Amino acid sequence: MKRILVLVFALLLVFSFSVTSLFADKEEKPDVFKIGFLSSLSGTFAGVAETQKKAFILAVEEVNAKGGLDMPWGKVPVEYIVKDDEAKLDIGVRRFREMVGDGIHALTGGIWNPMSAALNEECKITPVIYIPGYVPAKDMNMKGNPSQCTFTPTFTPWSIGYISGEACINTLNKKKIFYLARADSWGTTIYEGLQAAVKEFGGEIVGYAELPQGTVDYTAVLNKVLSVKPDVFITSMFGGDAIANLKQAYDLGVYDKMTVFNTWTANIVAKGIPADALDGLYALAWFYWNLEGLDDKNVASRVKAYSDKYTARWNEPPDNMGTAPYVATQVIFQAVQKAGTFDPVKVSEVIAKEKFDVVAGRIGFREDHQAVATHATFLLKGKSAAKKKGDWDFFEVIDSYGGENILPPLAEMGY
């Protein structure tokens, strides 16, 4: 009897181990990779979010055209889920949780700065590979704040302010600055970076104002700008707000008295700016579809190849923040394949230590999970109507900025 019991126990142990291995094997070898896209497809930023969605879909279609992801157990196709956060924190969090319930392995997208911080906190509770396709809040990258699975392919608004200051002071030789901040973490963090650049490069902030998102009338601030007489008027307004701000600046004669500089732009924004207000406008963009004026011909060629594919798919060129989810998705796919697993923690370990080939070169990630890239952003100058070669030919490329020096010092980030 004792021998029989031992034999039965041994068989049960083997059976239990086999079943456990079977389920573990199934969990480790999914037959599909699910990636979510969450952005503000309605509201103030809807136009930009739509370009993000198009670039994201293109990235998924490209990998599926090759049969899917190259995993140790074979080719795995990619499925995507698209949801609208409506630029509302509660809705964004709810949509994220819905996608987690649908089984997503990764998430990208987004255009509203405060959303990233909220979703980063969600990823601490439910680990998901999260690379937002836009410029996240600086606080999200402070020491102790980013989840292990959260990275940004861009940078924080601090860098936009810093590069704006460097561009105005060093490249354009405009040292007296009036700055209009959007009254939220976007505008105030850009101001932090601008102040750092002014201190480093020797400029002066001679005027400051702030207005909330959705402002319609900019007259009072613009009259103040005219009275102060700076060398350059820098506005951090974006989307429809930027269009209204720049149109009124032109109508009130600001362009005749000083240089006008928009800290962040996109094709969809430029398309709405009147031709006279676009002519001579300086602006920054993390990506621009036509880099034919860039000294780095290799990167210019790579961008052209991507732009041609995008245009063939969507009948328009790729946009600034539209391309960020494309790059984020490229990083996710490459990292998953290098890790050989969909486990978000293991994939995140790969993202933290490797470099990745993306549209404008190679990027890696710093200790605070911000990307370090050679061409992190571009200085653009608006073309006159006479110089435009097509409906989407808005800017010429003046310069590019990159490297770790455009990011806030790690000490400032708490490291």
LUMFITOR-846624 format. One record per residue: residue in three letters; x, y, z of N, C-alpha, C in turn. Coordinates in steps of 0.05 Angstrom, whole numbers, plus 5000, padded with zeros to 4 digits. Layout:
N
alaXYZXYZXYZ;...
***
This chain:
415
met501749765000500050005000501750255000;lys503950245016505650475018506950544991;arg507750324977508950364950506850484931;ile504350394933502250494915501850794921;leu501750874946501351154953503551334943;val506051224946508351374936508151414905;leu507251194892507051204863504851404854;val502551394868500351584862501251874866;phe502651914888503652184895505552284873;ala507252104864509252174843507752244817;leu505752084810504252134786502752404787;leu501552454811500152714814502052944812;leu504452914823506453124822507253184793;val507752964778508552994750506253124734;phe503753034739501453154725501153444731;ser501353514757501153794766503253964753;phe505653864752507954014740507454044710;ser506353844697505853854668503754054662;val501554054678499354254674500354534678;thr501954564700503054834706504754924683;ser506454744673508254814651506654884626;leu504454734621502754784598501655064598;phe500555144621499355414623501555624623;ala503755574636505955774635506955804607;asp507155584592508055594565506155754548;lys503555724553501455874539501756174545;glu502256234570502456514578504956644566;glu507056494563509556604553509656624523;lys507656494509507656494480504956584469;pro504156834473501556924463501556914433;asp499156884421498956874392498357144380;val498157354397497757624387498857824407;phe499958044397500858264414498858484411;lys497858584434495858794434497059054444;ile496659264428497659524435495459734434;gly495359904454493160104455494160374446;phe492260534436492760814429490660974443;leu491461164459489661334475490461624471;ser488661784460489362074456486762234455;ser487062494453484762684454483562714426;leu482162514417480962514390478562704388;ser477762814410475763034410476663254428;gly475763494423476663724438478663894424;thr480064064439481964264428484164144411;phe485163904419487463784406486663564387;ala484163554379483263334362484663304336;gly485363534323486663524297489463384300;val490963464320493563344325493363044332;ala491362984349490962704357490362524333;glu488862634314488162484290490762404275;thr492662594273495162534259496762324274;gln496562334301497862124317496761844311;lys494061834310492761574305493661464278;lys493861634258494661544231497561434231;ala499361574244502161474245502361214261;phe500861194283500760954299499760714282;ile497560754268496460534251498560454230;leu499960644218501960584198504160404210;ala505060464234507160314247506260024251;val503659984259502559714263502359574237;glu501359714216501059594190503759504178;glu505859664184508459594173509559334185;val509259304211510259054224508558814216;asn505958854213504258634205504758554176;ala505558744159506258684132508658494130;lys510258484151512558304152511858044166;gly509258014173508457764186508057794216;gly508758024227508458074255511158104269;leu511158084295513658104311515157844310;asp517857864308519557634309520057544338;met518657344347518957254374520156974374;pro521256884396522556624397520756394389;trp518156424392516256214385514956254357;gly516056454342515056504315513956784311;lys512756834288511657094281509057134297;val508757374308506357434324505157694313;pro502657684302501357924292500658114314;val500358364306499658584325496758674321;glu495358694342492658814342492759074357;tyr491059264349491059524363488259604371;ile488159754393485659864404485960164406;val483960314396484060604396481860714413;lys482460894431480461024448480961324451;asp478861474458478961764461478961834490;asp480961984500480962074528479462334532;glu478662474510477062714511478462944526;ala481062914530482663114546481463154574;lys480562934586479362934613480662704628;leu481862774651483362584667481762334675;asp479262384685477662154694477061964671;ile476462084647475761924624478261774614;gly480561914614482961784605483761544622;val483561574648484161354666482161124662;arg479661184658477660984654478160834628;arg478860974607479460854581481960674583;phe483960764598486360594602485560334616;arg483960344637483160104651481559924633;glu479960034615478459874597480259724578;met482359854568484259724550485859514565;val486559564590487959354606486159114608;gly483559164612481658944613481458794587;asp482058934565481958804538484558664532;gly486558684551488958524548491258664534;ile491458934534493659064520496358994534;his498458974519501158944529502659214531;ala501759404514503159664513501159884506;leu502060134511500360364505502060594495;thr500960744475502160994466499961194460;gly500661414448498761624442498761844463;gly496762024462496562244481497462504470;ile496162714478496962984469496663194491;trp495263114513494663304534496663254557;asn498263444563500563414582499863284608;pro497763374623497263254649496462954649;met495562864626494662584624496862384629;ser499262454620501462264623502062194652;ala501962394670502462354698500362164710;ala497862194702495762024713496061734704;leu496761694678497061424668499561294677;asn501661454683504061354695503461224722;glu501861354737501061244763499460984760;glu497860974740496360724734498260494728;cys500460564713502360354706503960244729;lys503960394751505260294776503560074788;ile500960104784499059904796498859664777;thr498559724751498259514731500459554710;pro502659414712504959454694504159414665;val504459624649503959614620506259784608;ile507359694586509459844572508060104562;tyr508960334573507660584568509660784557;ile509460844531511161054518509261254505;pro508461464520506661654508507861794484;gly506161844464507161964439506962264439;tyr507962394460507862684461509762774483;val509563024492511363134512509963114539;pro510862934557509562894582510363104603;ala508963104625509563284647512363224659;lys513863434667516463404678516463244704;asp514363284720514163144746514262834742;met513162744719513062464714515862334713;asn517862494706520562384703522362454727;met521362584747522962644771523562374785;lys525762364800526562124813524362004831;gly523861754827521761614843519061624830;asn518761784809516061814797515461634773;pro517361604754516561444731516261144739;ser514161024728513960734733516160594718;gln516760354725518960204712518360174682;cys515860184675514960134647514360384631;thr514860624643514160874629516661014619;phe516661084593518861234580517661444562;thr519261644555518361844535520361854512;pro519361834487521061854464521862144458;thr520662334472521162614467522762724491;phe521562894506522763014530520563154545;thr521063314565518963454579518863744569;pro516763894576516564174567518964344576;trp520464264597522864404604524764434581;ser525064224565526964224542525964414520;ile523264424517522164604497522964894504;gly522664964530523465234538526365284535;tyr527965084542530965114541531765154511;ile530764984494531465004465530465264454;ser528065354462526965614452528865834459;gly529865834484531666044493534266024478;glu535365784474537865754459537565844431;ala535265774418534865854391534566154388;cys533066284405532666574404535266724409;ile536666644430539066794439541466734421;asn542066484417544466414402544166404372;thr541966284362541566254333540466504321;leu538466634333537066864322538167134333;asn539767114354540867354366538767544377;lys536667434389534467584401534567544431;lys535567744445536167704474534067804493;lys532468004485530368104502527667954496;ile526667814515524467624511521967694526;phe519667694513517167704526515967424523;tyr515067304545514067024544511167014553;leu509466884536506766824543506466534549;ala505766464574505466194583502566104582;arg502065854573499465744577499265674607;ala497065744620496965734649496465444659;asp498365274654498265004665501164894666;ser501464634671504264534674505764554648;trp504364554625505664594599507164864598;gly505665074602506765334600508765404622;thr508265324646510065394668512665234667;thr512564984658514964824656516664924633;ile515465004611516965124589518465374599;tyr517065524617518365764628520765694645;glu520765474659523065384675525465344656;gly524965204634527165144615528165404602;leu526265584596527065834583528766004602;gln528066004628529666144647532466034649;ala532765764648535365634649537065714625;ala535765734602537265814577538166104579;val536366274589536966554591539366594610;lys539366444632541666464651544166364638;glu544066154623546466034611547466194587;phe545666294570546566424545546566724546;gly545566844568545867134570543567304560;gly541067204559538867364550537467494574;glu535067604569533567744590530567714584;ile529067634604526167614602525067884611;val524068044592523168314598520168334603;gly518768114598515868114602514767824604;tyr512667794620511467534624508367564628;ala506867374616504067364620503167074618;glu500867014628499766744625496766754620;leu495866574603492966554596492266254596;pro489766194602488965904602488465794575;gln488465534574487765394549484965464542;gly484465514516481865584506481365884505;thr483466044511483166334509482366424481;val480466614479479566704453480766974446;asp480867154466481867434461484567474474;tyr486567534457489367574466490167874466;thr488168044461488768324456490268454479;ala489368414503490668544526493568474529;val494168214526496968124529498668234506;leu497568224481499068314458499668614459;asn497768764470498269054474500569104494;lys500568934515502768944534505468874521;val505468674504507868604489508868844473;leu507068974459507769204442508969434459;ser507969464483508869684500511669624512;val512269364517514769284528517069294507;lys516369244482518269254460520669054463;pro520068804465522268604466523468554438;asp525568394438526668314412524968084400;val523867924418522367694409519967644428;phe517667584416515367494431515167194428;ile515367054451515166764451512466684463;thr510966524448508366424459508466124461;ser507366014482507365724486504565604479;met502865764467500165664460500465454437;phe498665254438498865044419496064984408;gly495964844385493364764373491765014365;gly489165004369487365224361488065474376;asp489165454401489965684416492165834402;ala494165684391496365814377495365954352;ile493565834337492465964313491166234320;ala489566234340488266484348490266694358;asn492166604374494266784385495866914363;leu496866754344498566854323497067024303;lys494566954297492967124279492567404291;gln491867414317491467664330494067824332;ala496367684336498967814338499567954311;tyr498967814289499467944263497568184259;asp495068144265493068354261493768604277;leu494968574301495568804318498368924312;gly499768814293502368924284504768824300;val504468614316506668514332508968414313;tyr508268294291510268194272511968424261;asp510868664259512368894248514369004267;lys514068944293515769064314517868874325;met517568614321519368424334519168144321;thr520867964328520767684319518567544335;val517067374322514967214336515766924335;phe515666794358516666524361514666354376;asn513866134364511965944376513565694386;thr513365634412515065434423514565154412;trp512265104401511564834392509464854370;thr509964714347507964734326507564464313;ala505764454293505164214279503864294252;asn503864104233502664164207499764264210;ile498264124227495464174230495064454242;val497064554257496864824268497665024246;ala499864964232500765154211498665184189;lys497164974184495164984164492965184171;gly492465234196490465424205491365704209;ile494065744208495166014211494966174185;pro493866414185493766564160496566594147;ala496666594121499166594106501066824115;asp499967054120501567284128502767244156;ala501367104174502267054201504266824202;leu504166644182506066424180508766524169;asp508666714150511066814137512966944158;gly515266824162517266934180516966834209;leu514866684215514466574242516566364248;tyr517866384271519666174280518265984299;ala518965734297517565534315519365294318;leu518865144339520164884344518264654337;ala519464434327517964194323519763954329;trp518863764342520363524348520963364322;phe519163394303519463264277518263444255;tyr519563454232518463584208518763394184;trp516863384167516763184146518863234124;asn519863474121521663534099524263664110;leu526363504112528863604124530963654102;glu530163734078532063754056534163974062;gly533664154081535664354087537564274109;leu537264034120538863934142541563834132;asp543663904148546363814140546663504141;asp545263384160545363094163543662964141;lys544962904118543562794095542362514100;asn543762364116542762084122540062094136;val539862274156537362304171535162424152;ala535962614136534062744118532962534099;ser534662344090533862134071531861944085;arg532461874110530761694125527961814130;val528062074136525462214141523862224115;lys525262264093523762274067522462004061;ala523861784066522761524061520261474078;tyr520461554104518061524121515861704112;ser516461954105514462144096513062044071;asp514561924052513361824028511361594034;lys512161424052510361194060507861304073;tyr508161494091505861614105503961754085;thr505161904067503562054047502061864029;ala503361644021502061444004499661324019;arg499861294045497761164061495461364067;trp496161614073494161794084493762044067;asn495162074045494762294026495462564038;glu497262564058498362804070500962734084;pro502762914088505362844101504962804131;pro506862664144506662624173507162884188;asp506062894212506163134228508063104252;asn508563324266510363334289509563134310;met507463184325506663004346505262754335;gly504562754309503562514297505762304296;thr508162384291510362194288511362084315;ala510762224337511662124363510561854370;pro507961794366506961524371508161314352;tyr508861404328510161224309512861134320;val514461334330517061274342516761104367;ala514761184384514261024408513660734401;thr511960694381511260424373513660274361;gln515360414346517860284337519560184360;val519860354380521460284404520160034418;ile517560044421516159824435516659564420;phe516159564393516459324377519359214378;gln521259394375524059314376524859194403;ala523959324424524559244452523358964458;val520858934449519458674454521058444440;gln521858504415523358294400526058234412;lys527458454422530058414435529658264462;ala527558314476527058184502526157894498;gly524857834475523857564470521457494487;thr520057694497517757654514515957894513;phe513457864522511658084524511458184553;asp512958064571512958144599513758434601;pro512058614611512658904611515158974627;val515658844649518058904665520658824650;lys520658594638522958504623523458674598;val521258754585521558924561522559204570;ser521659304593522559564602525459564610;glu526459334619529359314625530959344599;val529959234577531259264551531159554542;ile528859684545528659964537530660134552;ala530960084577532760244594535660234586;lys536560014574539359974569540159974540;glu538259934521538959914493538560174478;lys539460184453538960404434537160294412;phe535660474400533660394380533860564355;asp533460434332533460574306530560674301;val530360944298527861064293528061254270;val525961404264525861564239528161754236;ala528861904257530862114255533462024268;gly534161774266536761674277536461464298;arg538161474318538061284341537561424367;ile536061304384535561414410536061214432;gly536861314455537061144479535561294501;phe535561184525534061304547535761344571;arg535561584583537061664606535961534631;glu537261574654536461454679533661544687;asp532861784679530161894685528161814664;his528861634645527061534625526461734603;gln527961944600527762124578529662044556;ala528762084531530362004508532662194503;val534962084494537262234486537562184456;ala537362404440537562374411539262594398;thr540462534376542162734362540462964352;his538262894339536363094329533763074346;ala533763214368531463194386529263384378;thr529963604365527963794355529163974334;phe527464104319528264264296527264554299;leu528964744290528065024289527065074260;leu524665174258523365214233522765514228;lys522665594203521865864196519665844175;gly517465984181515165974163515766094136;lys514665964115515166054087512966254079;ser513666434061511666604049510066444029;ala507766544021505966404002507466363976;ala509166543968510566523942512666303943;lys513766233966515866033968514765753973;lys512265733980511165463985510865303959;lys511665043961511564863938509164673938;gly507464703958505164533960503464613984;asp501164483987499364554009500564504036;trp502464314038503564244064506464344068;asp507364514050510064624051510064884068;phe510264854094509965084112512565214120;phe514665044124517065144137519565064123;glu521665214128524365134121525865064147;val527664874146529164794169531664974173;ile531865094196534065284202536265144218;asp535464974237537464854254536264614268;ser537864454282536864244299538364244325;tyr537164124346538364124373537963844384;gly539963754399539763484410541963434431;gly542263174438544263104458543063134486;glu544663054505543663064533543463344544;asn544963534532545063804543542363944541;ile540563864524537963994522535963894543;leu536763694558535163584580535863724606;pro534063744625534763854651536963684664;pro538863804678540863634692539563424709;leu540863194710539662974726539463054756;ala541263224765541063324793538463474797;glu537563624776535063774779532663584779;met533063344767530963144766531062974791;gly532863024810532962884835534862644835;tyr536462614814538262384812541062454821;
***
